[in-house]
Amino acid sequence: MRAATSPVRCPFCHDQVAVDAPGWVACVACLARHHAACWREAGCCGACGRAEVMSPPGRRAAARRRLAGVTAATSLGLLATWWTGDQRRERPREDGVVAAPAPAARPGEPDPLTSVRALLKEGQWTAARARLAEVAPLADADAVTALEEECAREEEAERLYNSVIDRTGGRGDPNPDQIEATLRRIDRRSRRWPEAQAYLAWNDADRQVRAAQRAYEEGDRRAFDLLDEAERLGDHVLGPEARASIDARRRAWRRSFDLDAAARERLVRGDLAGARESLQALLAEYHARPLQARAQALLAVLDDVATTEAPTDRLQAGLTALAALDDGAALAWFGAALAADPRLEPHVRAALEQALPGARARAWRSPPVFVSRSHVVKPVDVSAWRAMRAAWLPPPAPDPVWGPSWDDLPP
């Protein structure tokens, strides 16, 4: 066995470099042999990138080195010599070309990938990738490939997560659907995965709060259910400020809905002054344009009602408003008419019974404002109709299957 005369390949041009032939040099760090011309062209080692070089000794010294190598191999055992040669033999690449041999780590030296793993642990993906490129020739190819994939995975997860932060930090449109789609692209093996899951929970809670806001602006009391759902979804991620904001919304909205209900009850009794007071307070506290417009329209109706004294004229105006699908105005006119002459109640009841199918169809067929996971809110103000139905229509007979709400409007 003549290990000293085995040819190797130049890591720059991949041609053979004979040990006994003149015109070759070796890298000081990894001992990879190069053609002298290849070294001058590259300016550094083609395997590890070091720039220090050493020239080969004379032929006689080379012969003495070969003899010493054979003697050492014999005394230490052929197994050790075979193992070292196997670790440094040429490895085929994917394109079929024989690649330059990877220099083996010297006994007692640390793993060259240790520093790469340390940088990955600290979250320095760019520095880890640069360090990996430096030590790749000194490490196992499979380990290098695994670390390259990990670097790419972590960099992509960091990019996706930061893009979400930019959207919600005032530098973009915080679209909940886009945020969810971006977060779900983060690989579950990345270090950002737990944070992405927490952010998804926060995003679901934020979506419910936005839905509750839209329901509130439409005068739908299911806004409170959506706020409760938001707190449930964000139980482990909502901070004190977010919870305080939800509580403040709940208190303000409850006050507004109480004023709205008080105005409707006073209209049913014909208390025009009390209804006006509630509507004015509602305008001062409501900040939703649809509800403000509704309250302003009712105040305008009350001005007309105050100038119309004849009960029959009020009844006729209520019938006209009901035919025009203006339930709020109909409520104001009917309440004022019955307050002036209670004998008109049968006429009001007959008109409401005739309009009931149309009111139910309007409530069901109107296009939804939004669809959440458990709620559909429709832009129809059914509160005025509910007030008229409860005041002047008998309760529906209980259905044996569906219960008493079978003949009712949707909640």
C-alpha positions in Angstrom: 0.0 0.0 0.0 1.5 3.4 -1.1 -0.7 6.1 0.4 1.8 8.8 -0.5 1.6 8.2 -4.2 -2.2 8.2 -4.4 -3.4 11.1 -6.7 -5.7 13.8 -5.4 -7.6 16.5 -7.2 -7.0 20.2 -7.3 -10.1 21.8 -5.6 -10.0 24.7 -8.1 -9.9 22.9 -11.5 -10.7 19.3 -10.2 -7.8 17.8 -12.2 -5.4 15.3 -10.7 -2.3 16.5 -8.8 0.4 13.9 -8.6 2.4 14.0 -5.4 5.8 13.3 -7.1 5.1 15.8 -10.0 6.5 19.3 -9.6 4.4 22.5 -9.8 2.0 22.0 -7.0 1.4 23.8 -3.7 -0.6 23.0 -0.5 -2.9 25.0 1.8 -1.4 25.6 5.2 -4.8 25.1 6.9 -6.4 22.1 5.2 -3.3 20.7 3.3 -5.4 20.6 0.1 -3.0 20.3 -2.9 -3.4 22.7 -5.9 -1.7 23.3 -9.1 0.6 26.3 -8.7 -1.1 28.1 -11.6 -4.6 27.4 -10.1 -3.5 28.9 -6.8 -2.1 32.0 -8.5 -5.4 32.4 -10.4 -7.6 31.9 -7.4 -5.5 33.7 -4.8 -6.6 31.4 -2.0 -7.5 27.8 -1.2 -10.3 26.3 -3.3 -11.4 24.2 -0.4 -11.3 26.4 2.8 -10.6 29.8 1.4 -7.3 30.4 3.3 -4.6 32.4 1.6 -1.5 30.9 3.3 0.4 28.4 1.1 3.4 26.1 1.4 5.5 24.7 -1.3 6.4 20.9 -1.5 9.9 19.8 -0.4 12.4 18.3 -2.7 12.1 14.8 -4.2 14.5 13.2 -1.6 12.6 14.7 1.3 9.4 13.5 -0.3 10.8 10.0 -0.5 11.8 10.1 3.1 8.3 11.3 4.0 6.7 8.4 2.0 8.9 5.9 3.8 8.0 7.4 7.2 4.3 7.3 6.3 4.5 3.6 5.4 6.4 2.8 8.6 3.9 4.8 10.7 1.0 3.1 9.0 2.5 -0.3 9.8 3.1 0.5 13.4 -0.3 2.1 14.1 -2.2 -0.5 12.1 -3.7 -0.6 8.7 -7.2 0.0 10.1 -6.5 3.6 11.1 -4.8 4.3 7.7 -7.9 2.9 5.9 -10.3 5.0 8.0 -8.4 8.3 7.4 -8.3 7.6 3.6 -12.0 6.7 3.6 -12.9 10.0 5.2 -10.9 12.0 2.7 -11.7 10.2 -0.5 -13.4 12.0 -3.4 -17.2 12.4 -3.2 -19.4 12.5 -6.3 -21.6 15.6 -6.8 -25.1 15.6 -8.1 -24.0 16.6 -11.6 -21.8 13.5 -11.8 -18.5 15.4 -11.5 -16.2 14.2 -8.8 -15.9 16.9 -6.2 -12.9 18.0 -4.3 -12.3 16.0 -1.1 -13.5 17.7 2.1 -10.7 18.1 4.6 -11.3 16.1 7.7 -11.3 17.7 11.1 -8.1 17.0 13.0 -8.3 14.8 16.1 -9.1 16.9 19.2 -10.4 19.9 17.2 -13.9 21.2 17.9 -16.8 20.7 15.4 -16.6 23.5 12.8 -20.4 23.8 12.9 -20.6 24.6 16.6 -20.3 28.4 15.9 -23.0 28.1 13.3 -25.4 26.5 15.7 -24.6 29.1 18.3 -25.5 31.9 15.9 -28.8 30.1 15.0 -29.6 29.8 18.7 -29.2 33.6 19.0 -31.4 34.3 16.0 -28.6 35.7 13.9 -29.7 34.0 10.6 -27.6 36.1 8.3 -24.4 35.8 10.3 -25.1 32.0 10.6 -25.4 31.6 6.9 -22.1 33.6 6.3 -20.3 31.5 8.9 -21.7 28.3 7.4 -20.3 29.2 4.0 -16.8 29.6 5.6 -16.7 26.3 7.5 -18.7 24.2 5.0 -15.5 22.6 3.4 -14.5 21.4 6.9 -17.8 19.8 7.9 -19.9 16.9 6.9 -22.0 17.5 3.8 -25.3 16.2 5.3 -24.9 18.4 8.4 -24.1 21.4 6.2 -27.2 20.8 4.1 -29.4 20.5 7.2 -28.1 23.7 8.6 -28.6 25.5 5.3 -32.2 24.4 5.2 -32.7 25.6 8.8 -31.2 29.0 8.0 -33.5 29.4 5.0 -36.5 28.3 7.1 -35.8 30.7 10.0 -35.1 33.6 7.6 -38.4 33.0 5.9 -40.3 32.8 9.2 -38.6 36.0 10.4 -39.6 37.8 7.1 -43.2 36.7 7.3 -43.5 37.6 11.0 -42.0 41.0 10.5 -44.3 41.7 7.6 -47.3 41.1 9.9 -45.7 43.4 12.5 -45.4 46.1 9.9 -49.0 45.8 8.9 -50.3 46.1 12.5 -47.8 48.7 13.5 -49.2 51.6 11.4 -47.1 50.9 8.3 -49.8 49.0 6.4 -53.5 48.0 6.3 -54.2 45.6 9.2 -56.4 43.3 7.2 -57.2 40.3 9.5 -57.6 37.8 6.6 -54.2 38.8 5.1 -52.6 38.6 8.6 -54.0 35.1 9.1 -52.8 33.9 5.7 -49.3 35.2 6.3 -49.0 33.7 9.8 -50.1 30.3 8.6 -47.3 30.2 6.1 -44.7 30.1 8.9 -43.1 26.7 9.2 -44.1 24.9 12.5 -40.4 23.8 12.9 -39.2 27.5 13.1 -38.6 29.4 16.3 -41.3 31.9 15.3 -44.0 29.2 15.3 -45.2 29.7 18.9 -45.3 33.5 18.5 -47.2 33.1 15.3 -49.8 30.9 17.0 -50.2 33.5 19.7 -50.6 36.2 17.1 -53.2 34.1 15.3 -55.2 34.0 18.6 -54.9 37.8 18.9 -56.0 38.2 15.3 -59.1 36.1 15.8 -60.0 38.2 18.8 -59.4 41.4 16.9 -61.7 40.2 14.1 -64.5 39.6 16.6 -64.0 43.1 18.0 -64.3 44.6 14.5 -67.4 42.5 13.9 -68.9 43.7 17.2 -68.2 47.3 16.2 -70.1 46.8 12.9 -73.0 45.2 14.8 -73.1 48.0 17.2 -73.2 50.6 14.4 -76.2 48.7 13.0 -78.0 48.7 16.4 -77.7 45.0 16.8 -77.4 43.8 20.4 -75.4 40.7 19.4 -72.4 43.1 19.5 -72.1 42.1 23.2 -71.9 38.4 22.2 -69.1 39.2 19.8 -67.2 41.0 22.5 -67.5 38.0 24.7 -66.3 35.8 21.9 -63.3 38.1 21.4 -62.3 37.7 25.1 -62.6 34.0 24.9 -60.4 33.7 21.8 -57.8 36.0 23.2 -57.9 34.6 26.7 -54.1 34.0 26.8 -52.9 36.8 24.6 -54.9 39.9 25.4 -53.1 42.3 27.7 -54.6 44.6 30.3 -55.0 47.5 27.8 -56.9 45.4 25.3 -59.2 44.0 28.0 -59.8 47.5 29.3 -60.7 48.7 25.8 -63.2 45.8 25.4 -64.8 46.7 28.8 -65.1 50.4 27.9 -66.8 49.5 24.6 -69.2 47.2 26.5 -70.2 49.9 29.0 -70.6 52.7 26.3 -72.6 50.4 24.0 -74.9 49.3 26.8 -75.7 52.9 27.7 -76.5 53.6 24.0 -78.7 50.6 23.7 -80.5 51.5 26.9 -81.2 55.0 25.5 -82.5 53.6 22.3 -84.8 51.2 24.1 -86.1 54.0 26.3 -86.9 56.1 23.3 -88.9 53.3 21.7 -90.8 52.6 24.9 -91.7 56.3 25.2 -92.9 56.4 21.6 -95.2 53.4 22.3 -96.8 55.3 25.2 -97.1 58.5 23.1 -94.6 60.3 25.4 -93.2 62.6 22.7 -91.2 64.8 25.1 -89.6 61.8 26.8 -88.8 60.2 23.5 -87.2 63.4 22.3 -85.0 63.6 25.4 -83.8 60.0 25.0 -83.0 60.5 21.3 -81.1 63.7 22.0 -79.0 61.9 24.6 -78.5 59.1 22.1 -77.1 61.5 19.5 -74.7 62.9 22.1 -73.3 59.5 23.0 -73.6 57.5 19.8 -70.6 57.8 17.4 -71.9 55.5 14.7 -73.2 57.3 11.6 -76.1 54.9 10.9 -77.5 55.2 14.4 -77.0 59.0 14.4 -78.9 59.2 11.1 -81.7 57.0 12.5 -82.0 59.2 15.7 -82.0 62.4 13.7 -84.8 61.0 11.4 -86.9 60.1 14.4 -86.4 63.6 15.8 -87.6 65.1 12.5 -90.7 62.8 12.7 -91.4 64.0 16.2 -91.5 67.6 15.0 -94.1 66.6 12.4 -96.1 64.6 15.0 -96.2 67.7 17.3 -97.8 69.8 14.6 -100.4 67.2 13.7 -103.1 67.1 16.4 -105.9 65.0 14.8 -105.6 61.3 15.9 -106.9 60.1 12.6 -104.3 62.1 10.7 -101.6 60.6 12.9 -103.0 57.1 12.2 -103.0 57.8 8.5 -99.4 59.1 8.6 -98.4 55.9 10.5 -100.0 53.7 7.8 -98.1 55.6 5.1 -94.8 55.2 7.0 -95.5 51.5 7.5 -96.1 51.1 3.8 -92.9 52.9 3.0 -91.0 50.4 5.3 -90.1 53.2 7.7 -90.7 51.3 11.0 -89.3 54.1 13.2 -91.6 56.7 11.8 -94.6 54.3 12.0 -93.9 53.7 15.6 -93.8 57.4 16.4 -97.1 58.1 14.5 -99.0 55.1 15.9 -97.9 55.9 19.5 -99.0 59.5 19.2 -102.3 58.5 17.6 -103.2 55.9 20.3 -102.1 58.3 23.1 -104.7 60.8 21.7 -107.4 58.2 21.0 -107.0 54.6 22.3 -110.0 53.5 20.2 -107.8 53.4 17.2 -105.8 50.4 18.4 -107.8 47.8 16.3 -106.8 49.7 13.2 -103.2 49.7 14.2 -103.3 46.0 15.0 -104.8 45.2 11.7 -102.2 47.2 9.8 -99.4 45.5 11.7 -100.8 42.0 11.1 -101.0 42.7 7.4 -97.4 44.0 7.3 -96.0 41.2 9.4 -95.0 38.8 6.5 -93.3 41.6 4.7 -91.4 42.7 7.8 -90.2 39.1 8.4 -89.2 38.7 4.7 -87.2 42.0 4.9 -85.3 40.9 7.9 -84.4 37.5 6.4 -83.6 38.5 2.9 -81.5 41.6 3.5 -77.9 41.2 2.5 -75.6 40.5 5.5 -73.2 43.2 6.6 -70.6 40.6 7.7 -70.4 36.9 8.4 -68.4 35.8 11.4 -67.9 32.2 12.7 -71.2 32.2 14.5 -73.2 35.3 13.6 -74.8 37.0 10.6 -75.8 40.6 11.1 -78.2 42.2 8.7 -78.6 46.0 8.1 -82.3 46.1 9.0 -83.5 48.1 12.0 -86.0 45.7 13.5 -86.0 47.3 17.0 -88.9 49.6 16.0 -90.9 46.7 14.6 -90.3 44.6 17.7 -91.6 47.5 19.8 -94.8 47.8 17.8 -95.3 44.0 17.7 -94.8 43.7 21.5 -97.2 46.6 22.2 -100.1 46.0 19.8 -99.9 42.4 18.6 -100.8 39.3 20.6 -97.8 37.0 21.3 -97.5 34.2 18.7 -98.8 30.8 19.6 -96.1 28.4 20.7 -95.1 25.9 18.0 -94.9 22.3 19.1 -91.5 21.8 17.4 -89.7 25.2 17.3 -91.2 26.9 20.3 -92.7 30.4 20.7 -90.1 32.0 18.4 -91.4 30.3 15.3 -93.6 33.2 14.2 -91.0 35.8 15.4 -88.5 38.0 13.5 -84.9 36.8 13.5 -83.1 38.0 16.7 
